[in-house]
Amino acid sequence: MALQFGQKCIRISEEKNLSPYYVGCAYEAAARAAAVGKDYGRATEYLEAAQKHLDEVTDKDLARYLRIELDAVRIMVDKEDAPETR
């Protein structure tokens, strides 16, 4: 259900032409939901889209916040892609 809400946020934020920050946050939410659901390919796609919007955020504080959240999701995805060590 979280992924559906994230996708809905993406759709609405793009339809309403919201600022890159809000669109990026929508993609971050979808990426996080996909990662929690272990759909790492989809999570990566959403992360890439979020990064494109992050690159357009001009407010340094908002950009920093979104970057921190994206990094947290990347850690979730990268952790699962890493080879197992024993």
C-alpha positions as CSV (number, residue, x, y, z in Angstrom):
1,M,0.0,0.0,0.0
2,A,2.9,2.4,0.7
3,L,4.1,2.0,-2.8
4,Q,0.7,2.9,-4.2
5,F,0.6,6.0,-2.1
6,G,4.1,6.9,-3.3
7,Q,3.1,6.4,-6.9
8,K,0.0,8.5,-6.3
9,C,2.1,11.3,-4.9
10,I,4.4,11.2,-8.0
11,R,1.4,11.4,-10.3
12,I,-0.2,14.3,-8.4
13,S,3.0,16.3,-7.9
14,E,3.8,16.0,-11.5
15,E,0.2,16.8,-12.7
16,K,0.2,19.9,-10.4
17,N,3.7,20.9,-11.5
18,L,4.9,21.1,-8.0
19,S,8.5,22.2,-7.2
20,P,11.3,19.7,-7.9
21,Y,11.7,19.2,-4.1
22,Y,8.2,17.9,-3.7
23,V,8.4,15.7,-6.8
24,G,11.7,14.4,-5.6
25,C,10.1,13.6,-2.2
26,A,7.4,11.7,-3.9
27,Y,9.9,9.6,-5.8
28,E,11.9,9.1,-2.6
29,A,8.7,7.8,-0.9
30,A,8.1,5.3,-3.7
31,A,11.7,4.3,-3.7
32,R,11.6,3.6,0.1
33,A,8.4,1.6,-0.2
34,A,9.8,-0.4,-3.1
35,A,13.0,-1.1,-1.1
36,V,11.1,-2.2,1.9
37,G,9.1,-4.5,-0.4
38,K,12.4,-5.9,-1.7
39,D,11.8,-4.6,-5.2
40,Y,15.3,-3.2,-5.5
41,G,15.1,-2.7,-9.3
42,R,12.1,-0.5,-9.0
43,A,13.6,1.2,-6.0
44,T,16.7,2.1,-8.0
45,E,14.5,3.5,-10.8
46,Y,12.7,5.7,-8.4
47,L,16.0,6.8,-6.8
48,E,17.3,7.8,-10.2
49,A,14.2,9.9,-10.9
50,A,14.4,11.5,-7.4
51,Q,18.0,12.4,-8.0
52,K,17.1,14.2,-11.2
53,H,14.7,16.3,-9.3
54,L,17.1,16.8,-6.5
55,D,19.6,18.3,-9.0
56,E,17.0,21.0,-9.7
57,V,16.3,22.0,-6.1
58,T,17.7,25.5,-5.4
59,D,17.0,25.8,-1.7
60,K,20.2,24.3,0.0
61,D,18.4,23.2,3.1
62,L,15.7,21.4,1.2
63,A,18.2,19.8,-1.1
64,R,20.3,18.7,1.9
65,Y,17.2,17.1,3.5
66,L,16.2,15.2,0.4
67,R,19.8,14.1,-0.2
68,I,19.9,12.6,3.3
69,E,16.7,10.7,2.7
70,L,17.8,9.4,-0.7
71,D,21.1,8.3,0.8
72,A,19.2,6.3,3.4
73,V,17.2,4.5,0.8
74,R,20.4,3.9,-1.3
75,I,21.9,2.2,1.8
76,M,18.8,-0.1,2.0
77,V,19.2,-1.0,-1.7
78,D,23.0,-1.3,-1.8
79,K,23.0,-3.5,1.4
80,E,20.8,-6.0,-0.5
81,D,22.9,-5.9,-3.6
82,A,26.2,-6.4,-1.8
83,P,27.7,-9.9,-1.9
84,E,27.4,-11.9,1.3
85,T,30.5,-12.0,3.5
86,R,31.0,-14.7,6.1
